[in-house]
Amino acid sequence: MMKRRVLVRSAMVVMAVLMATVVDSAQAKPTISKKLADYQYYPYHGARCSSCCMFIPGSPDRCTMIEGLIDPNGWCKYYKQGSADTCS
């Protein structure tokens, strides 16, 4: 009985991990290179990534549109001021 309980719990853990992986991979991934976005590592007329609606703060910082790591003080031509919930 104890072995069966351990097997069932193990299977549940494996299923949870697999489901989390599928959900994560289904989310949209950034698709534009820094080069195509004219990304720069410094602000442009006061506009910076950290005030853009596509900026995802964290460790490391990311963007919903631009591939790779993002500097909070950077800028690209797709900059749109606002918090994440205002970006469309």
C-alpha distances in whole Angstrom, upper triangle without the diagonal:
4,6,5,6,9,10,11,13,14,16,17,19,20,21,23,25,26,27,29,31,32,33,35,37,38,40,44,45,48,50,54,55,57,60,60,59,62,60,61,60,62,63,66,68,66,63,60,56,55,57,56,53,51,51,47,47,45,44,45,48,48,49,48,51,52,50,49,50,52,54,55,58,59,60,60,62,59,59,59,59,56,53,50,50,53,53,53
4,5,5,6,9,10,11,12,14,16,17,19,20,21,23,25,26,27,29,31,32,33,35,37,38,42,43,46,49,52,53,54,58,58,57,60,57,59,57,60,61,63,66,63,60,57,54,52,54,53,51,49,49,45,45,42,41,43,45,45,47,46,49,50,48,47,47,49,52,52,56,56,58,58,60,57,57,57,57,54,51,48,48,52,51,52
4,5,5,6,9,10,10,12,14,15,16,18,20,21,23,24,26,27,29,30,32,33,35,37,40,41,44,47,50,51,53,56,56,56,58,56,57,56,59,60,62,65,62,60,56,53,52,54,53,51,48,48,44,44,41,40,42,44,44,46,45,48,48,46,45,45,48,50,51,55,55,56,56,59,56,56,56,56,54,50,47,48,51,51,51
4,5,5,6,9,10,10,12,14,15,16,18,20,21,22,24,26,27,29,30,32,33,35,39,40,43,45,49,50,52,55,55,55,57,55,57,56,58,59,62,64,62,59,56,52,51,53,52,49,47,47,43,43,41,40,41,44,43,45,44,47,47,45,45,45,48,50,51,54,54,56,56,58,55,55,55,55,53,49,46,46,50,49,49
4,5,5,6,9,10,11,12,14,15,17,19,20,21,23,25,26,27,29,31,32,34,37,38,42,44,48,49,50,54,54,53,56,53,55,54,56,57,59,62,59,56,53,50,48,50,49,47,45,44,41,41,38,38,39,41,41,43,42,45,46,44,43,43,46,48,48,52,52,54,54,56,53,53,52,53,50,46,43,43,47,47,47
4,6,5,6,9,10,11,12,14,15,17,18,20,21,23,25,26,27,29,31,32,36,37,40,42,46,46,48,51,52,51,54,51,53,51,54,55,57,60,57,55,51,48,46,49,48,46,44,43,39,39,36,35,37,39,39,41,40,43,44,42,41,41,43,46,46,50,50,51,52,54,51,51,51,51,49,45,42,43,46,46,46
4,5,5,6,9,10,11,12,14,15,16,18,20,21,23,24,26,27,29,31,34,35,39,41,44,45,47,50,50,50,53,50,52,51,54,55,57,60,57,54,51,48,46,49,47,45,43,42,39,39,36,36,37,39,39,40,39,42,43,41,40,40,43,46,46,50,50,51,51,53,50,50,50,51,49,45,42,42,46,45,45
4,5,5,6,9,10,11,12,14,15,16,18,20,21,23,24,26,27,29,33,34,37,40,43,44,46,49,49,49,52,50,51,50,53,54,56,58,56,53,50,46,45,47,46,43,41,41,37,38,35,35,36,38,38,39,38,41,42,40,39,40,42,45,45,49,49,50,50,52,49,49,49,49,47,43,40,40,44,43,43
4,5,5,6,9,10,11,13,14,15,17,19,20,21,23,25,26,28,31,32,36,38,41,43,44,47,48,47,50,47,49,48,50,51,53,56,53,50,47,44,42,44,43,41,39,38,35,35,32,32,33,35,35,37,36,39,40,38,37,37,40,42,42,46,46,47,48,50,47,47,46,47,44,41,38,38,41,41,41
4,5,5,6,9,10,11,12,14,16,17,19,20,21,23,25,27,30,31,34,36,40,41,42,45,46,45,48,46,47,46,49,50,52,55,52,49,46,43,41,44,42,40,38,37,34,34,31,31,32,34,34,36,35,37,38,36,35,35,38,40,41,45,45,46,46,48,45,46,46,46,44,40,37,38,41,41,41
4,5,5,6,9,10,11,12,14,15,17,18,20,21,23,25,28,29,33,35,38,40,42,45,45,44,47,45,47,46,49,50,52,54,52,49,46,42,42,43,42,40,37,37,34,34,32,31,32,34,34,35,34,36,37,35,35,35,38,41,41,45,45,46,45,47,44,45,45,45,43,40,37,37,40,39,39
4,5,5,6,9,10,10,12,14,15,16,18,20,21,23,27,28,31,34,37,39,40,44,44,43,46,44,46,45,47,48,50,52,50,47,44,40,39,41,40,37,35,35,31,32,30,30,31,32,32,33,32,35,36,34,34,34,36,39,39,43,43,44,44,46,43,43,42,43,40,37,34,34,37,37,37
4,5,5,6,9,10,11,12,14,15,17,19,20,22,25,26,29,32,35,36,38,41,41,41,43,41,43,42,44,45,47,50,48,45,41,38,37,39,37,35,33,32,29,29,27,26,28,29,29,31,30,33,33,31,31,31,34,36,36,40,40,41,41,43,41,41,40,41,39,35,32,33,36,35,36
4,5,5,6,9,10,11,12,14,15,17,19,21,24,25,28,30,34,35,37,40,40,39,42,40,42,41,44,45,47,50,48,44,41,38,37,39,37,35,33,32,29,30,27,27,27,29,29,30,29,31,32,30,30,30,33,36,36,40,40,41,41,42,40,40,40,41,39,36,32,33,36,35,35
4,5,5,6,9,10,11,12,14,15,17,19,22,23,27,29,33,34,36,39,39,39,42,40,42,41,44,44,46,49,47,44,41,37,36,38,36,34,32,32,28,29,27,27,28,29,28,30,28,30,32,30,30,31,33,36,36,40,40,40,40,42,39,39,39,40,38,35,31,31,35,34,33
4,5,5,6,9,10,11,12,14,15,17,21,22,25,28,31,33,35,38,38,37,40,38,40,39,41,42,44,46,44,41,38,34,33,35,34,31,29,29,25,26,24,24,25,27,26,27,26,28,30,28,28,28,31,33,34,37,37,38,38,39,36,37,36,37,35,31,28,28,32,31,31
4,5,5,6,9,10,11,12,14,16,19,20,23,26,29,30,32,35,35,35,37,35,37,36,39,40,42,45,42,39,36,32,32,34,32,30,28,27,24,25,22,22,23,24,24,25,24,27,27,25,25,26,28,31,31,35,35,36,36,37,35,35,35,36,34,31,27,28,31,30,31
4,5,5,6,9,10,11,12,15,18,19,22,24,28,29,31,34,34,34,37,35,37,37,39,40,42,45,43,40,37,33,33,35,33,30,28,28,25,26,24,24,24,26,24,25,24,26,27,25,25,26,29,32,33,36,35,36,35,37,34,35,35,36,34,31,28,29,32,30,30
4,5,5,6,9,10,11,13,17,18,22,24,27,29,31,34,34,33,36,34,37,36,39,39,41,44,42,38,36,32,31,33,31,28,26,26,23,25,23,24,24,25,24,24,22,25,26,25,25,26,28,31,32,35,35,35,34,36,33,33,33,34,32,29,26,26,29,28,27
4,6,5,6,9,10,11,15,16,19,22,25,27,29,32,32,31,34,32,34,33,36,36,38,41,39,35,32,29,28,30,28,26,23,23,20,21,20,20,20,21,20,21,19,22,24,22,22,23,25,28,28,32,31,32,32,33,30,31,30,31,29,26,23,23,27,25,25
4,6,5,6,9,10,14,14,17,20,23,24,26,29,29,29,32,30,32,32,34,35,37,40,38,35,32,28,28,30,28,26,23,23,20,21,20,20,20,21,19,20,19,21,22,20,20,21,24,27,28,31,30,31,30,32,29,30,30,31,30,27,23,24,27,26,26
4,5,5,6,9,12,13,17,19,23,24,27,30,29,29,32,30,33,33,36,36,38,40,39,35,33,29,29,30,28,26,23,23,21,23,22,22,22,23,21,21,19,21,22,20,21,23,25,28,29,33,31,32,31,32,29,30,30,31,30,27,24,24,27,25,24
4,6,5,7,10,12,16,18,22,24,26,29,28,28,31,29,32,32,34,34,36,38,36,33,30,27,26,28,25,23,20,21,18,21,20,21,21,21,19,19,16,19,21,20,21,22,24,27,27,31,30,30,29,30,27,27,27,28,27,24,20,21,23,22,21
4,5,6,9,10,13,16,19,21,23,26,26,25,28,26,28,28,31,31,33,35,34,30,27,24,24,25,23,21,18,18,15,18,17,17,17,17,15,16,14,16,18,16,17,18,20,23,24,27,26,27,26,27,24,25,25,26,25,22,19,20,22,21,21
4,5,8,8,12,14,17,19,22,24,24,24,27,25,28,28,31,31,33,36,34,31,28,24,25,26,24,22,19,19,17,20,19,19,18,19,16,16,14,16,17,15,16,18,20,24,25,28,27,27,25,27,24,25,26,27,26,24,20,21,24,21,21
4,6,9,12,14,18,20,23,25,24,24,27,26,29,29,32,32,33,36,35,31,29,25,25,26,24,21,18,19,18,21,20,21,21,20,17,17,14,15,17,17,18,20,22,25,26,29,28,27,26,27,23,25,25,26,25,23,19,20,22,20,19
4,6,10,12,16,18,20,23,22,21,25,23,26,26,29,29,30,32,31,27,25,21,22,23,20,17,14,16,14,17,17,19,18,17,14,13,10,12,15,14,16,18,19,22,23,26,24,24,23,23,20,21,21,23,21,19,16,16,19,16,16
4,7,9,12,15,17,20,19,18,21,20,23,24,26,26,27,30,29,25,23,19,20,21,18,15,12,14,13,17,17,19,18,16,13,11,8,9,12,12,14,16,17,21,21,24,22,21,19,20,17,18,18,21,20,18,15,16,17,15,14
4,6,10,12,14,17,16,15,19,17,20,21,24,24,25,28,27,24,21,17,19,20,17,16,12,13,12,16,16,17,15,14,11,9,7,7,9,8,10,13,14,18,19,22,20,19,17,19,16,17,18,20,20,19,15,17,19,16,15
4,6,8,10,13,12,12,15,14,17,18,20,21,22,25,24,20,18,15,17,18,15,14,10,11,11,15,16,17,14,13,9,7,5,4,5,5,8,11,12,15,16,19,16,16,14,15,13,14,16,18,18,18,15,17,18,15,15
4,7,10,12,10,10,14,14,17,19,21,22,22,25,25,22,20,17,19,20,17,16,13,14,15,18,19,20,17,16,12,10,8,6,6,6,10,13,14,17,19,21,18,16,14,15,13,15,17,20,21,20,18,20,20,17,16
4,7,8,7,7,10,10,14,16,19,19,19,23,23,19,18,15,18,19,16,16,13,14,15,18,20,20,18,16,12,10,10,6,5,6,9,12,13,16,17,19,15,14,11,11,10,13,15,19,20,20,18,21,21,17,17
4,5,5,6,9,8,12,14,17,18,19,22,22,19,17,15,18,20,17,18,15,15,16,19,20,20,17,16,13,11,12,9,6,5,8,11,11,14,17,18,14,13,11,12,12,14,17,20,22,22,20,23,23,20,20
4,6,5,6,5,8,10,13,15,15,19,19,17,15,13,16,18,15,17,14,14,16,18,19,19,16,14,12,11,12,10,6,7,8,10,9,12,14,14,11,10,8,10,11,12,16,18,21,21,20,23,23,20,20
4,5,5,6,9,12,15,16,16,20,21,18,17,16,19,21,18,20,17,17,19,21,23,22,20,18,16,14,16,13,10,10,11,13,13,15,17,17,13,12,9,11,12,14,18,21,23,24,23,26,25,22,23
4,5,8,11,14,17,17,17,20,21,18,17,16,20,21,18,19,16,17,20,22,24,24,21,19,16,14,15,11,9,10,13,15,14,17,19,18,15,13,9,9,10,13,16,20,22,23,22,25,24,20,20
4,5,9,12,14,14,13,17,18,15,14,12,16,17,14,16,13,14,17,19,21,22,19,17,14,12,13,9,7,10,12,14,12,14,15,15,12,9,6,6,7,9,13,16,19,20,19,22,21,17,18
4,6,10,12,12,11,15,16,14,13,13,17,17,15,17,16,16,19,20,23,23,20,18,16,14,16,13,10,12,14,14,13,14,15,14,11,8,5,6,9,11,14,17,20,22,21,24,23,20,21
4,7,9,10,10,14,15,12,11,10,14,15,13,16,14,13,16,17,19,20,17,14,13,12,14,11,9,10,11,11,9,10,12,11,7,6,4,7,9,10,14,16,18,20,19,23,22,19,20
4,6,8,9,12,13,11,10,10,13,15,14,17,16,14,17,17,19,20,17,15,14,14,16,15,12,13,13,12,10,9,11,9,5,5,6,9,12,11,15,16,19,21,21,24,23,21,23
4,7,10,13,13,12,9,9,12,14,14,17,16,14,16,16,17,17,15,13,13,14,17,16,13,14,13,11,8,6,8,6,4,7,9,12,14,13,16,17,19,20,21,24,24,22,24
4,7,10,9,9,7,9,11,13,14,17,17,15,17,17,19,19,17,15,15,15,19,18,15,17,16,14,11,8,9,5,4,6,9,13,14,13,16,16,18,20,21,24,23,22,24
4,6,6,5,5,8,10,10,11,15,15,14,17,17,19,20,19,16,16,15,18,18,16,18,18,16,12,10,9,6,5,5,9,11,13,11,13,13,15,17,19,22,21,19,22
4,5,5,7,10,12,12,12,16,16,15,19,19,22,23,22,19,18,17,19,18,17,19,20,18,15,13,12,9,8,6,8,10,12,10,12,12,16,18,20,23,21,19,22
4,6,9,12,14,13,14,17,18,18,21,21,24,26,25,21,21,20,22,21,20,23,23,22,18,16,15,12,11,10,12,12,14,12,13,13,16,19,21,24,21,20,23
4,6,10,11,10,12,15,17,16,19,18,22,23,22,19,19,18,21,20,20,22,22,20,17,14,12,9,10,9,12,13,15,11,12,11,14,16,19,21,19,19,22
4,7,9,7,8,12,13,12,16,16,19,21,20,17,16,15,17,17,16,19,20,18,14,13,10,8,8,7,9,10,11,8,9,8,11,13,15,18,16,16,18
4,6,6,7,11,11,10,13,13,16,18,16,13,13,12,15,15,14,16,16,14,11,9,7,5,5,5,8,11,11,8,9,9,11,12,14,17,16,15,18
4,5,5,8,8,6,9,10,13,15,13,10,9,8,11,12,11,13,13,11,8,7,5,6,5,5,8,11,10,7,9,9,10,11,12,15,15,13,16
4,6,8,9,6,8,8,11,13,13,9,10,10,13,14,14,16,15,13,9,8,5,7,8,9,12,14,13,10,11,9,9,9,10,14,14,13,17
4,7,9,7,10,10,14,17,16,13,13,12,13,15,15,18,18,16,12,12,8,9,10,10,12,14,12,9,8,6,6,7,9,12,11,11,15
4,5,6,9,11,14,17,16,12,11,9,10,11,12,15,16,15,12,12,9,10,10,9,10,11,9,6,5,4,5,7,8,11,10,8,12
4,6,8,11,14,17,17,13,12,9,9,10,12,16,17,16,13,14,12,14,14,12,12,13,10,8,6,6,5,5,4,7,6,5,9
4,6,10,13,16,14,11,9,5,5,7,9,12,13,13,11,13,11,14,12,11,11,12,9,8,8,9,8,8,6,9,9,7,9
4,6,10,12,11,8,6,5,7,9,9,12,12,11,8,10,8,11,10,10,11,13,11,9,10,10,9,8,7,11,12,10,13
4,6,9,9,6,5,5,7,10,11,12,12,10,9,11,9,13,13,14,15,17,15,13,13,13,12,10,8,11,13,12,15
4,7,7,5,7,8,11,14,14,14,13,11,9,10,8,12,13,14,16,19,17,15,15,15,13,11,10,14,15,15,18
4,5,5,7,10,13,16,15,15,13,10,10,11,10,14,15,17,19,22,20,18,19,18,17,15,13,16,19,18,21
3,5,8,12,15,17,16,15,12,10,10,11,11,15,16,18,20,23,22,21,22,21,20,18,17,20,22,21,24
4,6,10,13,15,14,12,9,7,8,9,10,14,14,16,18,21,20,19,20,21,20,18,17,20,22,21,23
4,7,10,13,11,11,9,6,5,7,7,11,11,13,15,18,17,15,17,17,16,15,14,17,19,17,20
4,7,9,8,8,7,5,5,8,9,12,11,12,13,16,14,13,15,16,16,14,12,16,17,15,17
4,5,5,7,8,8,7,10,10,13,11,11,11,13,11,10,12,13,13,12,10,14,15,12,14
4,6,8,10,11,10,13,13,16,14,14,13,14,11,11,12,14,14,13,10,12,13,10,11
4,7,10,11,11,14,14,16,14,12,10,11,8,10,11,14,15,15,12,15,15,11,12
4,7,8,8,11,13,14,12,11,9,11,9,10,13,15,17,17,15,18,18,14,15
4,7,8,12,14,16,13,13,12,14,13,14,17,19,20,19,17,20,21,18,18
4,6,10,13,15,13,13,13,16,15,16,18,20,21,20,18,22,22,20,21
4,7,10,12,11,12,13,16,16,16,18,19,20,19,17,21,22,20,21
4,6,9,7,9,10,14,13,12,15,16,17,16,15,19,20,17,20
4,5,5,8,11,15,15,13,16,16,17,17,17,20,21,19,22
4,6,8,11,15,14,12,14,13,14,14,14,18,18,17,20
4,7,11,14,15,12,14,13,15,16,17,20,20,19,22
4,7,11,12,10,13,13,15,16,17,20,20,18,21
4,7,8,7,10,11,14,15,16,19,18,16,18
4,5,6,9,12,15,16,16,20,18,15,17
4,6,9,12,15,17,17,20,18,15,16
4,6,10,13,15,14,17,15,11,12
4,7,9,12,12,15,13,10,12
4,6,9,10,12,9,8,10
4,7,9,11,9,8,11
4,7,8,6,7,10
4,6,6,7,11
4,5,6,9
4,6,8
4,6
4
